[in-house]
């Protein structure tokens, strides 16, 4: 997660399947973290499959 200073918001991103997925802009770090955690859960199967 990164803070976007110009907009004073947080942007959440995740790298999955060789691509950067933008998870949106959020007003708080907690909201951005929740979006990131949901994406980790969604993409976790592909991550585990690549490691095994």
C-alpha positions in Angstrom: 0.0 0.0 0.0 1.2 3.5 -0.8 0.0 6.9 0.3 -1.0 9.1 -2.6 -0.1 12.5 -1.3 -1.8 14.6 -4.0 -5.2 12.9 -3.2 -4.4 12.3 0.5 -5.6 8.7 0.1 -4.1 5.2 0.2 -3.8 3.0 -2.9 -3.7 -0.8 -2.5 -2.0 -3.0 -5.1 -1.1 -6.6 -5.3 1.1 -8.5 -7.7 -0.6 -11.7 -9.0 -0.1 -13.8 -12.1 2.7 -11.6 -13.3 0.5 -8.5 -13.3 0.0 -5.6 -10.9 -3.6 -5.4 -9.8 -4.8 -2.1 -8.5 -7.3 -2.6 -5.7 -8.4 1.0 -5.5 -8.0 4.2 -3.5 -9.0 4.2 0.1 -9.5 6.9 2.8 -7.6 5.0 5.5 -4.7 2.6 5.8 -7.1 0.1 7.5 -9.4 0.1 4.4 -6.5 -0.3 2.0 -5.2 -3.2 4.2 -8.6 -4.9 4.2 -8.7 -4.7 0.4 -5.2 -6.1 0.2 -6.0 -9.0 2.5 -9.1 -9.9 0.5 -7.0 -10.0 -2.7 -4.4 -12.2 -1.0 -7.2 -14.6 -0.1 -8.5 -14.5 -3.6 -5.2 -15.1 -5.3 -3.6 -17.4 -2.7 -4.4 -20.6 -4.6 -2.4 -19.5 -7.6 0.5 -18.4 -5.3 0.6 -21.8 -3.5 0.4 -23.7 -6.8 3.4 -21.8 -8.2 5.5 -22.6 -5.1 4.8 -26.3 -5.0 
